[in-house]
């Protein structure tokens, strides 16, 4: 079933790859599918971003370096870096800088990201998730004992977290970069100077977001004097962002977190006239990314039959754990009809998702603030536990899906109520050496906090509203705390799910071949988009584009 998709690639190939590369026919390192996923099923009443149309896209089967991103100009920038001998991380940096310019509603240097990196031997997670300001109280989003409406919180400084993507990228570059840092900013600087054509999608999203008019810098940049959005095809330059990028290229990522630019960010947050925030210079200066181990689960694919290992990001992201739980329960209680559109498969999937999301709401949060199982977060993916959870799935819809109680984790938390989660972009890259990046990046909802930091003379970059990914309600009616409640210095739970899938036939001397490199935008729906598309590839024999289109 097709629905209206919500990604830039609907006006330019979502699996955008240079046609020059497509004709290279170079030696096969290993076959890799690239699929930054989009809206694949009618599964949510709340869209990640406003729908803007559907365009059929061809699939690509590639044998060497490639870049998949949400905008062709971003993909071309990354491919340009790869052609110059850059690494997958180098290309990801170039892509992110261009996305800050051409897809400002979804991600940018004012936000955060998770980056999964594979160098043929080692798999690493770079955690650039935003953090709550040190002065942020647990009840930041409460008023008179009740949660504030989402729309009252999202616009302004209150929901802005400390941006993490730049220091995360700098850390990844220190370990895996091949080209000079400054070189990676040139494609975005050139585009910001000469301008890019406003796409139908960006125009439609601006038209649907009049709250941007409340910010003088955003209004002057995106709109005409009469308040109408700039038209499709208008060539939009961004001298303010070009100035910032030149400074970052010359001075490094620290220039974002200290000095005049950091002060501009803090002032923008603190001095908002209606909804100020609590971000300080100390918060900016002290931000650090984390390098974590990847989290993996094993699965048996059926088309073709093979054992695979699915790897991604653990807490504070919930994506990989929730996906792994659904896969484990679907394997333990297989559908009588394997076709994904069948009534029985959809029923089984829905029940597995309800159980997995119940565990997500109960347990998953920043691992520096909540207890993990004694056996590690992998305990939530163990076969005995998921078999027990799958036993709750019957022919009829269960009345209520509640969190489980694994032996290794006796929770003292209350489940988090459902609330809005939006936005995001995704990047998948493989370089000439076969090293790979899967990076999901976000400023949270469309256009983030609707605040533009502008060093002049016009334009700039948008700030995130990432703190809205915390539970607005810090505890339940009985006073039991919610694991994902807001706390000073904490990283909000995420649904981002950058994934790599490997053959599970590795030995001590032969690395496991990389089979699939994937991810998706879409807030909490990311988990469904990635899970459904990966299931279609592993069990129905679909290629990446067919899985996205399913």
Steps between C-alpha positions, in 0.01 A plus 500: 500500500639839406447814698614858459867509585666778689860520383691727267579201283150510360622781276847346462604140546491398867761238416690775323828376355718664240426351156872525435549252780219276378693441177837428664450125537794475742601184685252371753600543863166365618145573388343769717147636493456868582158596623426812705140401550188702462134459577435135416168424666190684618603471862463833672248778532781746573728549201872556565486797265222617271456274197605659172431246226617172352743430215610153390872437536717231341712272713877484473723200559855619562838343534714773654488854637161667532307765691128501583352814653178698508598756236696454175727795575597339830563163335711664230706684764572174678587324176736783411686437825520127428639570153773709662606202712295585805367249749137420574526727805646781288207468260248495786636832626464658156148360464392631840628851424306507173184363665523786752461729200260320264288294743492739798170369635637153580858519625799726534789620711250621760392142572628154587566161343605139539772370267566128451843434346648178362861480378495136393606382844356721773146629545462823701217729606565873524235657723438868425160517667407835654502544878274687739643821647637467852242750628203313348252381766317169472166684468615733221200404287241500779264776612274470804558126511407439135719459191517799270359453147772398254444804280549731798839344570654434161535861379760703685794434727343276763548172311849566358762244604877536471575421132728200460548423133812711438708365787383150411614544140830649615561197723418259217728697267790481745474122488394433142555812289735498202458850359564825690204621709482834316470329161175333604318832538573630151198349317257654750681836502487517121128416496421750775680771300346428159162377624272203440154476350216468751334164439126434495539314828679780684248752365208284618649459846564874533141567398384263775721659768389861562658490849834564326375852434527570874878478481634812322806326355303199373226725360749714309675194360211271401214742421408798286420832669127422474547180702471257211767229468763543231381326183612170351814553296610815682879492530566539871843602624604478865786740575450456874551124484794545260666723760447239772628216282815694408568556868442133586719390210784719622464472878346155544187384680601667827419837343135397517516425874709792625539865407270736309299237311419306817394827662266573208340157547458551874357849452254372240373242749499709816362822352198358321218743583228243573662164567861540619728208573772416750800426278826654627855548376609236752259249342647571158861483613459175694319300231676179406397222259532135600653211309301188584493135401237405245206285610415197285248218476506181293223410259435232240403636161292279271546658154771395452543275802790632703595603851549874538606736775310829522697777670424853607482744788407417858362740762438787507360391164213253513511412131712184490357345818140556394567368150682197642214422735247512217718278280547253785129477575405466133753219465369328814139524384512508118201610298298238314524728196849648446383775264541830684165632378303200624257536788681242712847650448377848579329373814813321618717801421267735683491283811879461502539875458263573788699274732835639386386860536372421850852392600637809327273726702596330826873441478691692235669831577847651534718215636688743725174571685311169501590145595562254220434128547778318684570315177512826305238641268536180297288332770194669350585317175559154646312210338343369825366844588360564152349151484317579822384835361388337173285255697272798576422540129180321401247499221320794660629842594628495858298738721809684626867464413710540813874501554663170584712418803825337393672316784799730478304826519245573769378845406435776749366724224160587362430471125533822303174629350489522121587840358601661171839413344585649160753592234849376405718411197724205417832445319649169380851492352762249391845615391760358263650278771163355594476698823141595577300764685133486597407831660162627614492872574233737626385831643187310618177644358472682168717815527592405856433775756425745215800707611768609253846592624620767260850650513394723211443639256213257423423136560669267747398166649210368705509369857349174621201442728644168616397531865144420393620139457504476880181407679314820582363324808786408739305238697170314507203569728658288774826695484698224328761668277506455123834377366503755218411796720695821449811534718791743487773381265294206375455390139138446393390160376509476123336287232785549254608168357806501274548132415758275338430135424783248476525137402524294818759263351804682632802319640788623712699574185234602246289812573125474455391643162283810514170433322272797570554861608175674586312755707200732491350832600166512678501541880360199684388362163868445411479169684210385282650629176832323557345182640247453222749571223770278648247218545402535133865468395580205727178302461340598170816536291434864414781735414537827686280712274230232480500478879455876533219495244319202656 
